[in-house]
Amino acid sequence: MGAIAVDLNSDVGESFGRWELGDDASMLALVTSANVACGFHAGDPTTLRRTCALAAERGVAVGAQVGYRDLAGFGRRFIDVAPEELTDDVVYQIGALDGICRAAGTRVKYVKPHGALYNTIVHHEAQAAAVVAAVRAYDPKLPVLGLPGSVFLAAAEAAGLRTVREFFVDRGYTPEATLVPRSRPGALLHDPQEVTARVLRMVTDGKVTAVDGTDVHVEADSACVHGDSPGAVAMAEAVRAGLEAAGVTLRPFAEGPVAEGPFAEESG
């Protein structure tokens, strides 16, 4: 059996005009996949082109991070949008970012919903189907990144899309293996060493300790470090160093299919 391989992703490109969020340059030196905003929840054209160009230069796979049309709320508020309109919004976002990617020397390699949309389509069948329809309409070869066990990934798989399961290194989990809402205690983790230990346990055992102290089984193919969290770069540095010290290979999941198990295992 070969060495374990894992993708490390982060949200980038979320600055807007004079409002700066995150250290994209430092983060893109650490991750293997970049979830780039598409202008609906964050990101202006100049920010997005600069981010995509830097990702291309560093060999980081670019994913379209699609969300609700909600700049004021940073895409973290649920919007009861009609499915047909949501499909069109997602197609628009993927196409816009893919155009910027082409100008920057790369292409959109996958799609990941953002914020409230990500959490909504864990259970909301109509909106999940709308996002799936958008990806299929734009490019059915694009993988989608989402929460294991979600309605979204089930619908995507049924539609023939490649699904990629995600683990959040710096977010708390409920006993049901969903994310603790940001408004509740335990939603965010801040200790880089604690987070690194969680990732390594996830890689080897496929388990994470939930906020109530119980162990939850969570399988994933990609690990996410939030780019807008306090100390995000230091956390990403610790996670990457911990994975490499444990002999884990870091590579973009968009390079090819992943094997079964908590994370991909390279043959050899």
C-alpha positions in Angstrom: 0.0 0.0 0.0 1.4 3.4 -0.9 1.6 6.6 1.0 -1.5 8.6 1.9 -2.3 11.6 -0.2 -4.5 14.6 0.8 -5.7 17.8 -0.7 -5.5 21.0 1.4 -7.9 23.8 0.3 -8.7 27.3 1.5 -11.1 30.1 0.6 -9.3 33.0 -1.1 -10.0 36.0 -3.4 -12.5 37.4 -0.8 -11.2 41.0 -0.7 -13.4 43.7 -2.3 -12.0 47.0 -3.4 -10.2 48.7 -0.5 -11.6 46.1 1.9 -9.0 43.4 2.4 -9.7 40.0 3.8 -7.1 37.2 4.4 -3.5 36.8 3.2 -4.0 35.1 -0.1 -0.4 35.2 -1.2 0.8 33.4 1.9 -2.1 30.9 1.8 -1.5 30.1 -1.8 2.1 29.0 -0.9 0.6 26.4 1.5 -2.5 24.9 -0.1 -3.0 22.7 -3.1 -6.5 23.9 -4.0 -7.9 27.4 -3.9 -11.7 28.1 -3.5 -11.8 31.4 -5.3 -14.8 33.8 -4.7 -16.8 34.6 -7.8 -18.1 38.1 -7.0 -21.5 37.2 -5.5 -20.5 36.9 -1.9 -17.0 38.5 -2.2 -14.2 39.4 -4.6 -13.8 42.1 -7.2 -12.4 41.5 -10.8 -9.0 42.8 -10.0 -8.7 40.7 -6.8 -9.9 37.6 -8.6 -7.6 37.9 -11.6 -4.6 38.5 -9.3 -5.6 35.5 -7.1 -6.1 33.2 -10.1 -2.7 34.3 -11.6 -0.9 33.6 -8.4 -2.6 30.2 -8.1 -1.6 29.3 -11.6 2.0 30.4 -10.9 2.2 28.2 -7.9 0.5 25.1 -9.4 -2.6 25.5 -7.1 -5.9 24.2 -8.6 -8.6 26.8 -8.8 -12.2 26.1 -7.8 -15.2 28.3 -8.3 -16.6 29.1 -4.8 -20.2 29.9 -5.7 -22.6 31.5 -3.3 -25.8 33.5 -2.8 -25.9 37.0 -4.3 -25.2 38.6 -0.9 -22.1 40.9 -0.7 -23.4 42.7 2.4 -23.8 39.4 4.3 -20.7 37.8 2.9 -22.9 34.9 1.6 -23.6 33.7 5.1 -27.4 34.4 5.1 -29.9 31.9 3.7 -31.8 33.2 0.7 -35.0 31.6 -0.4 -34.2 31.9 -4.1 -36.1 30.0 -6.8 -34.2 26.9 -8.0 -34.2 28.1 -11.6 -32.7 31.4 -10.6 -30.1 29.8 -8.3 -29.0 27.6 -11.3 -28.6 30.6 -13.4 -26.7 32.4 -10.7 -24.3 29.5 -10.3 -23.7 29.2 -14.0 -23.0 32.9 -14.1 -20.4 32.6 -11.3 -18.6 29.6 -12.7 -18.4 31.3 -16.2 -17.2 34.6 -14.8 -14.4 33.0 -12.8 -13.5 30.6 -15.6 -13.1 33.6 -17.9 -10.8 35.3 -15.4 -8.9 32.0 -15.1 -8.3 31.9 -18.8 -6.8 35.4 -18.8 -4.6 34.4 -15.8 -3.3 31.2 -17.5 -5.5 28.5 -15.8 -9.0 27.2 -15.7 -11.7 26.4 -13.1 -11.0 22.8 -12.0 -13.9 22.2 -9.6 -16.9 23.9 -7.9 -17.5 24.4 -4.1 -20.5 26.2 -2.7 -19.8 28.9 -0.1 -21.2 29.8 3.3 -24.9 29.6 3.8 -25.4 27.9 0.4 -22.9 25.2 1.4 -24.8 24.5 4.6 -28.3 24.9 3.1 -27.7 22.2 0.5 -26.7 19.7 3.1 -30.4 19.2 3.5 -32.3 21.4 1.0 -33.1 19.2 -1.9 -34.4 21.8 -4.3 -31.4 24.1 -4.0 -29.0 21.2 -4.0 -30.5 20.0 -7.3 -30.2 23.6 -8.7 -26.5 23.7 -8.0 -26.0 20.3 -9.5 -28.0 21.4 -12.6 -25.7 24.4 -13.0 -22.5 22.4 -12.8 -23.8 19.9 -15.3 -24.9 22.6 -17.7 -21.6 24.4 -17.6 -19.2 21.4 -17.6 -20.3 17.9 -16.4 -16.6 17.0 -16.0 -16.1 19.5 -13.1 -15.9 17.8 -9.7 -17.9 19.3 -6.8 -16.7 19.7 -3.2 -19.1 19.3 -0.4 -20.0 17.9 3.1 -20.0 14.0 3.3 -23.5 12.6 3.6 -25.1 15.8 2.2 -28.1 15.9 -0.1 -25.9 17.9 -2.5 -23.2 15.2 -2.9 -25.9 12.5 -3.3 -27.7 14.5 -6.0 -24.4 15.2 -7.7 -23.3 11.6 -7.7 -26.8 10.6 -9.1 -26.3 13.1 -11.9 -22.9 11.6 -12.8 -20.7 14.3 -11.4 -17.5 13.4 -9.5 -18.0 14.2 -5.8 -15.3 15.1 -3.4 -15.9 14.9 0.4 -14.5 17.7 2.5 -13.3 18.0 6.1 -13.0 21.3 7.9 -9.9 21.4 10.1 -10.9 24.6 12.0 -14.7 24.0 12.4 -16.5 22.2 15.2 -18.7 19.2 14.3 -22.0 18.1 15.7 -22.7 14.5 16.7 -24.6 14.2 13.4 -21.3 15.0 11.5 -22.5 18.5 10.4 -20.8 21.8 11.1 -21.6 23.6 14.3 -23.4 26.9 13.3 -21.1 29.9 13.7 -23.5 31.5 16.1 -22.9 28.7 18.7 -20.1 27.8 21.0 -17.4 25.5 19.6 -18.0 26.5 16.0 -14.5 27.7 15.4 -11.1 26.2 16.5 -8.1 28.5 17.0 -5.2 26.3 18.3 -3.0 25.2 15.4 -1.6 22.2 17.3 -5.1 21.0 18.3 -6.3 21.4 14.7 -3.2 19.6 13.3 -3.9 16.7 15.7 -7.5 16.5 14.5 -6.4 16.4 10.9 -3.9 13.6 11.5 -6.6 11.6 13.4 -9.0 12.2 10.5 -6.4 11.0 8.0 -5.5 7.8 9.9 -8.8 6.9 11.6 -11.5 8.8 9.8 -12.8 10.1 13.1 -13.3 13.6 14.7 -14.4 14.5 18.2 -17.7 16.3 18.1 -18.6 19.3 20.4 -20.3 16.9 22.9 -17.2 14.8 23.3 -18.3 11.9 21.2 -16.4 10.5 18.2 -18.0 11.0 14.8 -17.0 9.0 11.7 -16.1 11.5 8.9 -14.5 10.4 5.7 -13.1 13.1 3.4 -10.9 13.6 0.4 -9.9 17.2 1.0 -9.2 19.3 4.1 -10.2 23.0 4.4 -8.5 25.7 6.3 -10.6 28.9 6.3 -8.7 31.8 4.8 -10.6 34.5 6.7 -10.2 32.9 10.2 -7.9 34.6 12.7 -4.4 33.2 12.4 -5.4 31.3 9.2 -1.9 31.3 7.7 -0.2 30.1 10.9 -2.9 27.3 11.1 -2.3 26.3 7.5 1.4 26.2 8.1 1.0 24.0 11.2 -1.4 21.6 9.4 0.8 21.3 6.3 3.9 20.7 8.4 2.1 18.1 10.5 0.9 16.2 7.5 4.3 16.3 5.8 6.0 15.1 9.0 3.6 12.2 9.1 4.5 11.2 5.5 1.3 12.5 3.9 1.6 13.6 0.3 -0.2 16.9 -0.5 -1.7 17.2 -3.9 -4.8 18.7 -5.6 -7.8 16.3 -5.7 -8.6 17.8 -9.2 -5.6 16.0 -10.6 -7.5 12.8 -10.8 -9.9 10.4 -9.0 -9.3 9.5 -5.3 -9.2 6.1 -3.8 -11.6 4.8 -1.1 -10.8 5.5 2.5 -10.6 8.6 4.7 -8.2 10.2 2.2 -6.7 9.1 -1.1 -3.9 6.5 -1.0 -1.3 6.7 -3.8 -0.5 3.4 -5.5 3.1 2.2 -5.5 
